[in-house]
C-alpha cells in the first residue's frame, strides 16, 4: 500500500460548496462549469469533487486545498469549459508555465490573476500533482473509471509537509468549487475587467517609461553643462598661456 501522510489540521482548510471523500485518496476532481453528482464521484474514490468557474480566486482556493493534503497526487479536470474565464485552459497553463507578475503564463482567460499564491505555492502544486484532462466529459462512468485508473497508479504521499495558504476573499460572493470560489462574472464583464486591468498595467508601464526618459533627459542636460564648463576652463587656460 502507498505511504500516506496526515493532511493539514482541519482539512479541507478552505470551505465551500463541494463534497469530500477519503482524505487518503490520490485524486481530486474538478468539474469546471458542470454540476455533476459529486457524492457519486467521491464514492468512486475521489478525495474532493466540485466545480471551479473562475481562473483567479477559484483556482487559488483549489490549490490551497490540494497542497495542504500531500496525499493528493492527481487533479482530474472534467466537465464543460467556462465561457469567458476558460478555467480549464487556465489550469493547464498554470501547471505547465507557472505564474509571472501574478498572472498565469499562457492563460487565455479574462482575468487570470492570482493574488494569494506565492511562487512557492505554485511550484509545490506543479511538483505534487499530475493534471489529467477529461475536459468536456460529464459521463460519470468515464470519470469513475479514470479515478480507479489513477488510484491504481498512486505513488504515495508527496515527500513534504502540508502547506497552509491563507486566502483573502475581499470580493465576497458564493463559494462553489472543489475548494470554494467567488460567483463568476459573465463573459462580457470578465472581458471588461480584463481590459481595465490591462489598461492599469499599461498606465503603470507608461509612468515607468516617463521616469526613465526624464532621467535620461536630465542626464543629457547635466552632461552638456559639465562639458560646457570644462570647455570654458580649458579655453581660459589656453588664452592665459598665449598672453603669457
C-alpha positions in Angstrom: 0.0 0.0 0.0 1.2 3.5 -0.9 2.6 5.6 2.0 0.2 8.3 3.3 0.5 11.4 5.4 -1.8 13.4 7.6 -3.3 16.5 5.8 -3.2 19.9 7.5 -5.4 20.1 10.6 -9.0 20.8 9.7 -8.5 19.7 6.1 -10.0 20.8 3.7 -8.8 24.1 5.0 -10.9 26.3 2.6 -14.6 25.7 3.0 -17.1 25.8 0.1 -19.9 24.1 -1.8 -18.1 20.8 -2.6 -18.0 17.2 -1.4 -15.2 15.3 0.3 -14.3 11.7 0.2 -11.3 9.7 1.6 -8.5 12.2 2.6 -6.0 9.4 1.7 -7.2 9.3 -1.9 -4.7 10.5 -4.5 -7.4 12.1 -6.8 -9.2 15.4 -6.7 -11.8 16.0 -9.3 -12.7 19.5 -10.7 -15.9 19.6 -12.8 -15.4 23.2 -14.1 -18.7 24.6 -15.2 -20.7 21.4 -14.7 -22.6 20.4 -11.6 -22.3 16.6 -11.6 -23.1 14.1 -8.8 -20.2 15.0 -6.5 -21.3 12.4 -3.9 -21.0 9.7 -6.5 -17.6 11.0 -7.7 -16.3 10.8 -4.1 -17.9 7.4 -3.6 -15.9 6.3 -6.7 -12.7 7.2 -4.8 -12.0 11.0 -5.1 -10.8 13.0 -2.1 -12.6 16.1 -3.3 -15.1 16.8 -6.0 -16.7 20.1 -7.1 -16.9 22.8 -9.8 -14.5 25.7 -10.4 -15.7 28.6 -12.5 -13.1 31.3 -12.2 -9.5 31.4 -13.2 -8.4 33.6 -10.3 -9.9 33.1 -6.8 -11.5 29.8 -7.7 -8.1 28.3 -8.8 -6.4 29.8 -5.7 -8.8 28.0 -3.3 -8.5 24.7 -5.1 -4.7 24.9 -5.0 -4.9 25.8 -1.3 -6.9 22.6 -0.5 -4.6 20.4 -2.6 -1.2 21.5 -1.3 -2.5 21.2 2.2 -3.0 17.4 1.6 0.1 15.7 0.3 -1.9 12.5 -0.4 -3.5 14.2 -3.5 -1.2 13.4 -6.5 -3.7 13.8 -9.4 -6.1 16.5 -10.4 -8.7 15.3 -12.8 -10.2 18.1 -15.0 -13.6 17.3 -16.4 -17.0 18.9 -17.2 -17.6 21.8 -19.5 -15.3 24.8 -20.0 -16.4 28.1 -18.5 -17.2 30.8 -21.1 -15.0 33.9 -20.8 -13.0 32.5 -17.9 -11.6 29.4 -19.7 -10.8 27.9 -16.3 -9.8 24.5 -17.6 -7.3 26.0 -20.1 -6.0 28.3 -17.3 -5.4 25.2 -15.0 -3.3 23.6 -17.7 -1.4 26.8 -18.4 -0.6 27.3 -14.7 0.6 23.8 -14.2 2.8 23.9 -17.4 4.0 27.5 -17.3 3.6 28.9 -13.8 2.9 32.5 -12.9 4.8 35.7 -13.7 3.8 39.1 -12.2 0.8 37.5 -10.6 -0.6 36.4 -14.0 -0.9 32.8 -15.2 1.5 32.5 -18.1 -0.3 31.4 -21.3 -3.8 31.6 -19.8 -6.5 32.7 -22.3 -9.0 33.5 -19.5 -10.2 37.0 -19.0 -8.8 37.6 -15.5 -6.1 35.0 -14.8 -4.5 36.9 -11.8 -3.5 35.0 -8.7 -3.0 37.4 -5.7 -2.9 34.9 -2.8 -0.4 32.3 -4.1 3.3 32.7 -4.0 5.9 31.2 -6.3 6.5 28.6 -3.6 2.8 27.6 -3.6 2.7 27.3 -7.4 5.9 25.2 -7.5 4.6 22.9 -4.9 1.4 22.4 -6.8 3.3 21.7 -10.0 5.5 19.2 -8.3 2.9 17.5 -6.2 0.2 16.7 -8.7 -0.3 15.5 -12.3 -3.1 17.1 -14.3 -5.3 14.6 -16.1 -7.5 16.2 -18.8 -11.0 14.8 -19.4 -12.5 18.3 -20.3 -15.9 18.2 -21.9 -16.6 14.8 -20.3 -19.7 14.7 -18.0 -20.2 10.9 -18.1 -19.9 9.6 -14.5 -18.9 6.1 -15.8 -15.8 7.6 -17.6 -14.9 9.8 -14.7 -15.2 6.9 -12.2 -13.1 4.7 -14.5 -10.4 7.3 -14.7 -10.4 7.7 -10.9 -9.9 3.9 -10.5 -7.1 4.0 -13.0 -5.3 6.9 -11.2 -5.8 5.3 -7.8 -4.1 2.2 -9.1 -1.1 4.4 -10.0 -1.0 6.1 -6.6 2.7 6.9 -6.0 2.1 7.7 -2.3 2.1 10.9 -0.4 4.2 13.8 -1.7 7.5 13.9 0.2 6.9 17.2 2.0 4.7 18.5 4.8 1.3 20.2 4.0 1.4 23.8 3.2 -1.4 26.0 4.6 -2.4 29.0 2.5 -4.4 32.0 3.7 -6.9 33.1 1.1 -8.3 36.6 1.3 -11.7 36.9 -0.4 -12.2 40.6 -0.5 -14.8 40.5 -3.2 -17.2 38.2 -1.4 -19.6 36.0 -3.4 -20.6 32.4 -3.1 -18.1 29.6 -2.8 -19.0 27.0 -5.4 -15.9 25.0 -6.0 -13.9 22.0 -5.1 -12.2 24.4 -2.8 -14.6 27.4 -2.9 -14.7 30.4 -5.3 -16.5 33.7 -5.9 -19.6 34.0 -8.0 -18.2 34.1 -11.6 -18.6 37.1 -13.7 -20.5 36.9 -17.0 -18.2 36.6 -20.1 -18.8 40.2 -21.0 -18.0 41.5 -17.6 -14.9 39.3 -17.4 -13.6 40.8 -20.6 -14.3 44.4 -19.4 -12.5 43.6 -16.1 -9.6 42.1 -18.0 -9.3 45.2 -20.2 -9.4 47.5 -17.2 -6.5 45.6 -15.6 -4.6 45.7 -18.9 -5.1 49.5 -19.1 -3.9 49.8 -15.5 -0.8 47.9 -16.3 -0.2 50.0 -19.4 -0.6 53.2 -17.4 1.9 51.9 -14.8 4.4 51.0 -17.6 4.0 54.4 -19.2 4.8 56.0 -15.8 8.0 54.0 -15.5 9.0 54.9 -19.1 8.3 58.6 -18.4 10.5 58.5 -15.3 13.3 56.8 -17.3 13.0 59.3 -20.1 13.1 62.2 -17.6 16.2 60.7 -16.1 17.9 60.3 -19.4 17.0 63.9 -20.5 18.2 65.2 -17.1 21.4 63.3 -17.6 21.9 64.8 -21.0 21.4 68.3 -19.8 23.8 67.8 -16.9 26.4 66.3 -19.3 26.1 69.2 -21.7 26.6 71.7 -18.8 29.6 69.9 -17.4 31.1 69.7 -20.9 30.5 73.5 -21.5 32.1 74.4 -18.1 35.1 72.2 -18.9 35.4 73.7 -22.3 35.4 77.3 -20.9 38.0 76.3 -18.3 40.2 74.8 -21.0 39.7 77.8 -23.3 40.5 80.2 -20.5 43.7 78.3 -19.7 44.8 78.4 -23.3 44.1 82.2 -23.5 46.1 82.7 -20.4 49.0 80.7 -21.8 49.0 82.8 -25.0 49.0 86.0 -23.1 52.0 84.9 -21.1 
